[in-house]
Amino acid sequence: MTWKAEIDPGRCMASGMCAGIAPDLFVLDEEHARPLDEEVPEEERVLDAADSCPALAITIRDGTTTVGPRP
């Protein structure tokens, strides 16, 4: 199964935390990070990447349910 990853470019400050945690899933492009693919595996490190974003710019969804970042 997969989740969907979204990064809000208005909030992203390109800290690189997501790319550092999951370099095969997130990458820095010039001014912002982006997921390499909209669909990401249901893995703890995906949630860790969303949790570690200092701008809370990453949202992970399972259908219509937001699963990351965690409270």
Secondary structure, DSSP 8 states (H G I E B T S, - for coil): -EEEEEE-TTT-----HHHHH-TTTEEEETTEEEESSSEEES-HHHHHHHHH-TT--EEEEETTEEEES--
